[in-house]
Structures are given as structure tokens and as C-alpha cells.
Amino acid sequence: MTSANERRVVIPPRVTIPIGPQHPALKEPGMFKLTIEGEYIVDAEVNIGYNHRGVEKLAESNSHIQNLYLLARICGICSATHNGNYAQAVEAAAEVEIPERAKFIRTLVWELDRIHSHILWLGVAFHEVGFDTAFMYTWRDREVAMDMLENISGNRVHHDMNTPGGVRRDIPDELVPKLLRGLDKLEERMIYYRDVAIHEKTFWDRVADVGILETDVAKKTGAVGPTARGSNVPVDVRFNDPTQAYYHLLDTGDFEMILNDRCDVAGRSIVRVVETIESIKMSRWLLENMPDGPIRERVRPRIQPNEVLARHEAPRGELVHYLVTNGTDKPERIKVRAPTHANWVSMAHTLRGNYLADAPIILAAIDPCYSCTDRVVIVDADDETMELVPLDVLRVKSNKWYKDHPRSER
Amino acid sequence: MPRLGKMQKELLKSAQSKAATVIYPFTKEGLNIPKGLRGRWTYAEPEKCTGCKICERVCPSGAIEMIECRPEDFKTKTGFRPICHFDRCVLCNQCAESCPRNVIRLDAEFEMAFLSRDDMVIY
């Protein structure tokens, strides 16, 4: 035993804690190096690249129809968005206009996908803060959305509804009342979960003022989706650059972009929950106003040389597919910029200054999808060269840059 | 008395309601399998098949292989018939959709666990 006769100031040592690549708090592999002082995170470094599957390269050797199924499997939760956005890109490259009913069905599946993805996120958020009861309840109610998607498409997770030129399955008239009943139930439950998220202290005290991402930082780091909208940045492709049936939805004037100015994890939670209710209303409008007619247009397999950038608001944010076609039935190049890839950049900033115990919920707050990310291409704007850069080369380059531009000079 | 939280009332209500899950392997009631489920691959109507190999060409995962018709098979026009290596199948239904004669179908059967790879070749 030591006696403390004199007062000493103890400065906690800086410790670097690696979380991942395999860690109980992470559902998918990713690595976060958190430098902590006592309980505070002073620095964070995000390493990704553990889930590279070479999807883009594989897509270059597949035909467009095969790519629809390959790209849908980039991500299990937002499979409809990858699938639909690629179909949209191929149609734009083939310069084909798809029938109205197909547009409505495609948008409906996208919105249902958003509903189930946001409820899933809410459950994960409840789980990360240790509120497992609500986690079980939300996931039980998520099944309603999953069953609706299963009824429409024939599969719970991989809906594969789209094909170049339209959708693959029609929604029969006898299914519509069933879907509307499901939406009513979902809306009632989501209003309840909104109140739980806001009024239940078990959740609110863990997320309020945690993981602050200021509006200017969100803009500077290029955050997208609910992460940006939770910081009051109005980015939503559905409203900024509408495609498919979103034109008709916006024309009604009943729907608006959900924004929140709290800038913390609570803000992002509110955006997601309220957006789910908005999505349910959108789905109901789409079902009630669905036009009659054919559901697909024939698109020839060989697609003329074209260059397309297709955008879509996935549940996690803006999804970009860049497609170059070359006159054959295979793409020349397909580049996927998944929303999580854009949100990683702001991650290190949101982690700094928080408690270590809050790290899981801050990580979960961007709704990370590890499988979607993992690629870097450097494009030189001066001589228009493109270069695929592996991680180690990038590290050497960045070290060199920092050597030439020391922090003190900037 | 402390105020009840948002969840407690719901908890008490749920304690009385029936279970949300089904004891699946013992009962199949309440599974609600939809009509258009994309399940097990079936070579449903061999007598219509011409052996045109479209299904093999469109398959995104290379699950379908064209083999020469065995003696017990229906003899197609080209002498080939599709078989499915079900371990590779991603259940996308593209083969059934591309088939000009509706020979292939994905049935509503969803119990697709096998003990060996050889069992997963569907003739």
C-alpha cells in the first residue's frame, strides 16, 4: 500500500485502441484506430478495405442483365437500390424510356426498401445503446415491410425487381389492399417508435449531443444521406435531382425533405425515423395512383457507346453508378460510389472529443455498409489520366504530400 | 410513483399477445409463403425443351450447365438439356424468365439444405 502524502497530477497516457477488423461491436469487417486519453477519444483513424470483392472488375466480363444480379448483391440491405440504379443507368445509355407503371413499381420497391432499411437501422441503434427490448420490437415490425417486399418480388432480401426496360413483375390488383393494410400498420408503429426515440430516456440520453457533425464540416467532408440531413445539409437526390416516379411524387407537393439541425446522433435518428413515416406516405400514394399499362419495354442487349452517371437516393445516401458502354452487351466500365464511402470522411471528425463508450453508436450512426465501399481511383484533371491506386501506394503518396506541406505552413 | 416510460405499456401489452415467431421445423403454420416465391430450381416441362442453351447463357452465376441428354431423359432437339448446380444458384429467376418455352421454373419450395455438393445437382 502506498500513502498519498503529496498531491500529484496524473496525466492519463495516450493509448491507441484498435477496434476491428473483427470485433463484437462491428457487424462487418472494418478497422478503427482510436487514440484515447483516459476515456476521451482524441484522434480516430478509419481503415477500410477488408471486404474488397472485385465486383467492378467482374462486372466488366458480364452482360448487362447478369450485372443486375451481381450489383444487387453488393449489399443485402440496399439491394433494390443498386439493382434499380444500374437498370436506370443501362436505360439511359440505351436511350430508352420505360413505361409509367414500371416507374411507379420501381419507385415503390425503392421506398419499401428504404422503410425496411431505416427500421433496421433504428433497431441497430437501439441495440448499440443497450436498449435491446426496442431492438427486438423494431425488428419484429420490420418483418411487415419484408413480407410486403416478398409478396411483390418473391424474395425477402434480394428483390431483383428491375430489368433494363422496366420491372420484372407486376403488382396484381388483389395484392394492393394487402399492401395498404401493411402500410397502415407500419405507419402506426413508426409513429410510436418516433415517440420512443424522442421521449424514452434510455435511448435519448445516449444519443443527444453525441458525435457532433457541424453543418459546415458535413458540407466540407461531403457527407450524404441522413448523415448530412441530420446536420441540416439539404441533400436528397429524390428532391434535388428526381428520377422515375419521384417527379409525380414531388408534383403533388405533399412530401418534403426531412432535415434536422441538431447535428448529433439524435438528429440523425430523428431524420431516419421521420423519413420512414414520409416514405410510408410516399408508398401509399404510389400504390393508390399507380397507372395501368405495360411494365416493361424491350431493350436490345447490345447498347450503343455512351457514358452515363446515374444517381439515386439509397437509404444511406446518394448512390452513384458511372457506366460506360461500348456497343457490346457488356459494360466497358462500371464504377460504384456507394453512400457509405462518402460518409467515411466525416467519421473521424465525429469520433473526436467523445467518450470511448460512445464509439459504437457514432460508428453505427452513419449506417455503415462495409461491403459497399473499398475502392480508390485518382483522376488527374489536367491531362485526364486515370489511375487505380492500391492502399499502400496511396499511403506513400500521402506521406510524401505531408512531408512537402507540413502542417505548420498551412 | 415514477412515470411509466414509453416502452413499459407496450411491454405489458405484448406479454399477453401471441408469439411473433413460429417454431419452424416442428410446424409450418403461419409461415405465409407467398405465391410467387423464388425457391428451388425445377426442370418443369422437359417435353417442351429444345435445348437452345439460352438459360445457360443468361445465368449470372454459371449455375446452369447443358449436358447431353441421358437415356432416361426426354430427347431435345439439339440433344442437350440443362441441369442446375444449385450450390451456385442465386435464385434470380432469370433462366425462367429468358426461357422462350417456359420449361424452367423456380418452385415455392424453400427447404434447400443439403448434406453434400453432389445432392445439389438438380436434374
Boltz contact constraints between the chains, C-beta under 6 A:
constraints:
  - contact:
      token1: [A, 66]
      token2: [B, 60]
      max_distance: 6.0
  - contact:
      token1: [A, 69]
      token2: [B, 60]
      max_distance: 6.0
  - contact:
      token1: [A, 69]
      token2: [B, 92]
      max_distance: 6.0
  - contact:
      token1: [A, 70]
      token2: [B, 60]
      max_distance: 6.0
  - contact:
      token1: [A, 140]
      token2: [B, 20]
      max_distance: 6.0
  - contact:
      token1: [A, 150]
      token2: [B, 34]
      max_distance: 6.0
  - contact:
      token1: [A, 151]
      token2: [B, 34]
      max_distance: 6.0
  - contact:
      token1: [A, 154]
      token2: [B, 36]
      max_distance: 6.0
  - contact:
      token1: [A, 154]
      token2: [B, 37]
      max_distance: 6.0
  - contact:
      token1: [A, 154]
      token2: [B, 38]
      max_distance: 6.0
  - contact:
      token1: [A, 155]
      token2: [B, 38]
      max_distance: 6.0
  - contact:
      token1: [A, 160]
      token2: [B, 92]
      max_distance: 6.0
  - contact:
      token1: [A, 195]
      token2: [B, 6]
      max_distance: 6.0
  - contact:
      token1: [A, 196]
      token2: [B, 6]
      max_distance: 6.0
  - contact:
      token1: [A, 199]
      token2: [B, 6]
      max_distance: 6.0
  - contact:
      token1: [A, 200]
      token2: [B, 5]
      max_distance: 6.0
  - contact:
      token1: [A, 200]
      token2: [B, 6]
      max_distance: 6.0
  - contact:
      token1: [A, 200]
      token2: [B, 7]
      max_distance: 6.0
